[in-house]
Amino acid sequence: MGRVTSDTSATHAAALSAPEPAGQPPAWQRRLRRFGYAGRPQADARTRLVAPFPEPDRRPWAWLGAGPDLAARLARWSGWLGPLLVTLCAGVLTFWNLGSPRKVIFDETYYPKDAWSLLQYGYEGTWAKDANDALLASPPHILLSPEHSYVVHPPMGKWLIALGEWAFGMNPFGWRFMTALLGTLSVLLVCRIGRRLMRSTALGCLAGALLAVDGLHFVMSRTALLDLIVMFWVLAGFGCLLVDRDRTRARLAAALPAGPGVGQVRPDDAVGDRLRLGWRPWRIAAGLCLGLSAATKWNGLYFLAAFALMSVLWDMGARRTAGARHPFRSIVRRDALPAFVSTVVVALATYLASWTGWIVTKGGYYRDWATTPEGRGGSWSWLPDWLRSLWHYQSEVYAFHTGLTTPHTYMSNPWSWLVLGRPVSYFYEDPKAGHDGCTAAEGCAREVLALGTPLLWWAACFALLYVLWRWLFRRDWRAGAIACGVAAGYLPWFLYQERTIFLFYAVVFVPFLCLALAMMIGAIIGPPGASERRRTIGAVGAGVLVLLIVWNFIYFYPLYTGLPIPKSAWQNRMWFDSWV
């Protein structure tokens, strides 16, 4: 599509008021081109519905000495080989010395003990005040009683932590095992999601590698807290919706009639408006995953709402591309209700199922509230007692969360999160020389600091601006999807300016920051059709950025793992006063 120009303003005005020539974009789109806007590509309808994966390159394998047949097979398998290799590296990094520090750090004083209680009773019991020291004693002692305790998070994440404790015991390695496993698997998910989004195995693997060397994700993978579990299920739900998007659009493309060219198809309003998209198991799987995220912590509900809406908008865009004259009317009639059931209803059912232990044991907090004088009667008395008790419990928990304003040393405002204004210290000791591995005469510092890799996060700030520009002016749905993931995990916290909140809540949208950064790095490298000089300069610049991020992770690695380092070295890593 060429730019429409004219020699005089009168001719230009006449041209814009005349009927649009066939194949030309509307006048408003042509005017926006001067600001970087790019119109919809005029390609075959099948290609516009489902962008093909490029043919895998055999040359790298041939350079490594593989024969033609082996190089062809390895190239075909690279879509899995690359992500699995990145995941293996991330797994080794995460599981190495996972039980250190052998302490109950930060909020591990809550969730591992609740998880063990779920294994014993099906609900959260009560622990003695000195239970932490008893757990770490030799031999350990479990100071747990069946008296119920008040907890303010759903049980799903604690059930997952309990799997590690069941397999490896009630010790730091056991209670951190499942978060380490899910953190490692999240790297694989990002690799595959990035590959599907950007149709590039290299950029997908880059996004996964960036996640593997992010300090916040790394620390949360090695700590038994709930937020990384939320992140995993959110990411899994997002990946399921991406697969559903491709399969749905492929179904529309297959139903379109033949076009003027050989092997081409053309849009058709009958298909776009009236085709029923049928059984969509991947969207149901997304509802299940998003339900599991909300059943771990309630902030998963924001992702459920955002992604469900995004999925419906994807359907509307697919029907428009397929030729629908009234795409909004079509999705209301044919897609909205199935989408609601597949996501919201499935997620709510999953959330209820996560409370099964509390429901069937009758020992949990508020379990018998409906049978007390306060709970009897009312307009909802026809509902089962367990359901009314559960609803009362949820309302009490909501009041707790919205009213939590107790000051904390490491609390931070979400305005400061992206620039890492106030990280959270999970653990700190200052051993003297000759103790706990300290060899420095000045003494040492051991800390586990929930701090994102600074260069990665600061580069991601620019990447977010890039994806927003790409979404708004290039109409790139991939950038919009990434922006949606960041917005759903980040923006809701601005509603709670008075609440006690922490930087580590941001781990839930870290994968989307890595995807945004990988997309920006892909743009820095340049498109395949660019000149060799342009691509070379871009590749060098992108390589330098990635190497600096990896170096930055290595530099802060002692602060992520609690390794003893000289106090002067620790002070050198406190780049800002607010990090202390």
SVG drawing of the C-alpha trace seen along z (x, -y; Angstrom):
<svg xmlns="http://www.w3.org/2000/svg" viewBox="-36 -24 77 63">
<polyline fill="none" stroke="black" stroke-width="0.4" points="0.0,0.0 1.6,-3.2 1.2,-6.6 -1.5,-8.8 0.0,-12.1 -1.2,-15.2 0.3,-18.3 -2.2,-20.7 -4.4,-20.9 -7.6,-21.1 -6.7,-17.9 -5.8,-16.3 -9.2,-17.2 -11.0,-15.9 -9.1,-12.7 -10.0,-12.1 -13.7,-12.9 -13.9,-10.5 -14.9,-6.9 -12.1,-4.7 -10.3,-2.8 -10.4,1.0 -7.6,2.2 -6.9,-1.2 -7.2,-1.8 -9.6,-4.4 -8.5,-8.0 -8.1,-8.1 -5.7,-5.2 -3.7,-6.9 -3.4,-10.0 -2.2,-8.0 0.6,-6.5 2.7,-9.6 2.7,-8.7 3.9,-5.2 0.5,-3.5 0.5,-0.4 -2.7,0.8 -3.9,4.4 -1.7,6.4 -3.5,7.4 -2.5,11.0 -4.3,14.3 -7.2,14.7 -5.7,18.0 -2.3,16.3 -4.1,13.4 -6.1,15.8 -3.1,18.1 0.4,16.8 2.5,19.8 5.7,20.8 8.8,20.2 10.6,23.1 13.2,24.1 16.8,23.3 19.1,26.3 22.3,24.4 23.2,24.2 23.0,28.0 25.0,28.4 27.7,26.1 27.9,28.5 28.7,31.4 25.2,33.0 24.4,34.7 21.6,33.4 19.0,35.9 20.0,35.4 20.1,31.6 16.6,31.7 15.2,33.7 17.0,31.6 15.7,28.4 12.1,29.8 12.6,30.7 14.2,27.3 10.8,26.0 11.1,28.4 14.8,29.0 15.6,25.3 13.0,24.7 13.9,27.9 17.6,27.0 16.8,23.5 14.5,25.2 17.2,27.7 19.6,24.9 17.0,23.0 16.2,26.2 19.8,26.8 20.1,23.2 17.0,23.3 17.4,26.6 21.1,26.2 21.4,26.1 17.6,25.5 17.5,26.2 19.8,23.2 19.4,21.2 18.2,23.9 15.8,21.4 12.1,20.5 12.4,17.3 9.9,14.5 6.3,15.8 7.5,19.4 6.4,19.2 2.8,19.5 2.4,21.4 4.6,24.5 3.0,25.1 -0.5,24.6 0.4,27.0 1.5,29.7 -1.7,29.1 -3.7,29.7 -2.0,33.1 -2.9,34.1 -6.4,32.7 -7.7,31.3 -7.8,27.8 -5.3,25.4 -4.6,26.3 -2.8,24.4 1.0,24.3 2.9,23.6 4.8,20.3 8.2,22.0 7.2,24.3 9.8,22.8 12.7,23.7 11.3,27.1 11.0,27.9 14.7,27.1 15.9,29.0 17.7,32.3 15.6,34.4 12.7,32.1 9.4,31.8 6.0,31.1 4.2,28.8 0.8,28.9 -2.7,29.3 -6.0,29.9 -7.5,26.6 -8.5,24.6 -6.7,21.4 -7.9,18.3 -6.2,18.1 -6.8,15.5 -5.8,17.3 -7.5,20.1 -6.0,23.6 -4.8,24.6 -1.3,23.2 -0.8,24.8 -1.9,28.1 0.8,27.9 3.4,27.0 2.2,30.0 3.0,32.4 6.7,31.5 6.4,32.0 4.7,35.3 7.5,36.5 10.6,35.0 9.5,34.3 8.8,31.2 12.1,29.5 13.3,26.5 13.9,28.6 10.6,30.3 8.5,27.2 10.4,25.4 10.3,28.3 7.0,27.5 7.7,23.8 11.1,24.7 9.5,27.2 6.8,24.7 9.3,22.0 11.4,24.2 8.4,25.3 7.3,21.6 10.5,21.1 9.4,23.9 6.0,22.3 7.5,18.9 9.8,20.4 6.8,22.1 4.5,19.1 7.1,16.8 7.6,19.1 3.9,19.2 3.5,15.4 6.5,14.3 6.7,17.3 10.4,17.6 12.0,20.3 15.0,18.1 13.0,15.3 10.8,17.7 14.0,19.3 15.3,15.8 12.2,14.9 12.5,18.1 16.2,17.4 15.4,13.9 12.9,15.3 15.5,17.8 17.9,15.0 15.4,12.7 16.3,12.3 12.7,11.9 11.5,15.0 14.6,16.9 14.1,16.0 10.4,16.8 11.1,20.1 13.3,21.0 10.9,19.8 7.6,21.4 5.3,18.5 2.1,18.5 2.8,15.7 4.9,17.8 2.2,20.5 -0.3,17.9 2.2,16.8 2.5,20.4 -1.2,21.0 -1.7,17.5 1.0,18.3 -0.5,21.8 -3.9,20.2 -2.5,17.6 -0.7,20.4 -3.9,22.4 -5.7,19.4 -3.0,18.9 -3.4,22.4 -7.2,22.0 -6.8,18.8 -4.7,20.6 -6.9,23.6 -10.1,21.5 -8.7,19.4 -7.5,22.5 -11.1,23.8 -12.4,20.6 -9.7,20.7 -10.6,24.3 -14.2,23.3 -13.5,20.4 -14.1,20.8 -11.3,20.8 -9.9,17.5 -8.7,16.2 -5.2,17.6 -4.0,21.2 -4.2,22.4 -5.7,19.2 -8.9,18.6 -11.1,15.5 -13.2,14.0 -16.8,15.0 -19.5,13.4 -21.5,16.6 -18.5,18.3 -17.4,15.3 -20.9,14.5 -22.5,17.9 -19.9,20.7 -20.1,22.4 -16.7,22.9 -17.7,26.0 -15.9,27.8 -12.9,25.8 -11.0,27.9 -8.1,25.5 -10.3,22.6 -11.8,24.9 -8.2,25.8 -7.5,22.1 -10.6,21.7 -9.2,24.5 -5.8,22.9 -7.1,19.5 -9.4,21.0 -6.4,22.6 -4.6,19.3 -7.6,17.6 -7.8,20.7 -4.2,19.9 -4.5,16.1 -7.4,13.8 -5.4,11.6 -5.7,14.4 -9.3,13.2 -8.0,10.1 -6.3,12.3 -9.5,14.4 -11.5,11.2 -8.8,9.7 -8.0,12.9 -11.7,13.9 -12.4,10.5 -9.2,10.8 -10.3,14.2 -13.7,12.9 -12.1,9.9 -9.8,12.4 -12.9,14.2 -14.4,11.0 -11.1,10.2 -11.0,13.7 -14.6,13.5 -13.9,10.0 -10.9,11.4 -12.9,14.4 -15.4,11.9 -18.0,11.3 -20.1,8.1 -21.3,7.9 -18.5,9.5 -19.7,8.0 -23.2,9.4 -21.7,12.7 -19.7,13.1 -22.6,12.1 -24.8,14.7 -22.3,17.5 -19.3,17.0 -20.0,15.0 -22.0,17.6 -19.6,20.5 -16.7,18.3 -18.3,17.4 -18.9,21.0 -15.5,22.2 -13.6,19.6 -15.7,18.0 -17.9,21.0 -15.1,23.5 -12.9,21.2 -15.5,20.8 -16.1,24.6 -12.4,25.1 -12.2,22.6 -15.0,24.4 -13.3,27.8 -10.1,26.4 -12.0,26.1 -12.9,29.8 -10.7,30.6 -12.4,27.8 -15.8,28.8 -15.6,32.6 -13.7,32.5 -15.9,30.0 -13.0,28.9 -11.9,25.8 -12.4,22.2 -16.0,21.0 -16.9,24.5 -20.0,24.7 -20.9,21.0 -24.2,21.7 -25.4,23.9 -24.7,21.2 -27.4,18.7 -25.7,16.0 -25.8,18.1 -29.2,19.7 -32.2,18.2 -32.2,15.5 -33.2,15.5 -30.4,17.9 -31.2,20.7 -32.3,23.0 -28.6,23.3 -26.4,26.1 -24.8,25.2 -21.3,25.7 -21.9,23.3 -23.3,20.6 -20.4,21.1 -18.0,20.8 -19.5,17.6 -19.3,16.1 -15.7,17.1 -14.9,15.4 -16.7,12.2 -14.6,12.1 -11.4,12.7 -12.3,9.9 -12.8,7.5 -9.4,8.5 -7.6,7.9 -9.2,4.6 -8.6,3.4 -4.9,4.5 -3.1,1.2 -0.5,2.3 2.8,0.6 5.7,2.9 9.4,2.2 9.4,3.5 6.0,2.4 6.1,0.4 3.8,-1.5 3.2,0.0 4.5,-3.2 8.0,-2.1 7.8,1.6 9.0,1.4 12.1,-0.5 12.7,1.8 12.3,-1.0 11.9,1.2 12.8,4.9 11.9,7.2 14.6,8.9 13.5,12.4 16.5,13.4 19.6,11.6 22.5,12.7 25.9,11.2 28.2,14.1 31.7,13.3 34.9,14.6 35.1,18.4 31.4,18.9 28.8,20.1 31.3,20.1 32.5,16.6 36.2,16.1 36.5,12.3 38.2,10.7 35.7,7.8 32.7,10.2 30.1,11.2 26.5,10.7 24.1,13.4 20.8,12.2 18.0,13.4 16.7,10.3 13.6,10.4 15.0,8.1 14.5,8.4 17.6,8.3 18.0,4.5 19.1,4.2 16.4,6.6 13.6,4.6 14.9,1.3 15.2,2.5 11.7,3.9 10.4,0.4 11.4,-0.6 10.1,2.7 6.7,1.9 6.6,-1.4 7.6,0.4 4.8,3.0 2.2,0.3 3.4,-1.7 3.3,1.5 -0.2,2.4 -1.7,-1.1 0.0,-2.1 0.9,1.2 -2.2,3.0 -0.1,5.9 -2.3,8.3 0.8,10.0 1.9,6.7 -1.6,6.2 -1.7,9.7 1.6,9.0 0.4,5.6 -2.8,7.3 -0.8,9.7 1.2,6.9 -1.9,4.7 -3.9,7.5 -1.0,8.2 0.0,4.7 -2.7,2.1 -5.2,3.5 -2.7,2.8 -3.1,-0.9 -6.7,-0.5 -5.2,0.2 -3.0,-2.7 -3.5,-2.4 -3.1,1.4 0.1,3.1 1.6,4.4 5.0,5.6 7.2,5.7 7.2,9.5 3.5,9.4 4.9,8.3 6.3,11.7 3.0,12.7 3.6,10.4 7.4,10.9 6.9,13.5 5.1,10.8 7.9,8.4 10.3,11.0 8.1,11.5 8.0,7.7 11.8,7.5 12.2,10.4 9.9,8.7 11.9,5.4 15.2,7.3 13.7,8.9 13.0,5.5 16.5,4.3 17.9,7.2 15.7,6.3 13.3,8.1 14.6,10.9 14.4,8.7 16.7,6.1 20.2,5.5 23.1,7.6 24.6,4.5 21.4,3.6 21.0,7.1 24.6,7.3 24.5,4.0 21.2,5.0 22.5,8.5 25.6,7.0 23.5,4.4 21.0,7.1 23.8,9.5 25.4,6.8 22.1,6.1 21.5,9.8 25.0,10.4 24.8,7.4 21.5,8.8 23.2,12.2 26.2,10.5 23.9,8.5 22.1,11.7 25.5,13.3 26.6,10.2 23.5,10.2 23.4,14.1 24.8,14.1 21.9,11.9 19.4,14.3 20.7,17.4 22.0,16.3 25.7,17.0 28.1,15.3 30.0,12.4 32.2,9.8 30.2,6.9 32.0,4.5 30.8,6.6 27.3,6.6 27.4,2.8 28.6,2.5 25.4,4.3 23.2,1.9 22.9,-0.5 20.2,-2.6 19.5,-3.4 16.0,-2.0 17.4,1.5 18.8,1.7"/>
</svg>
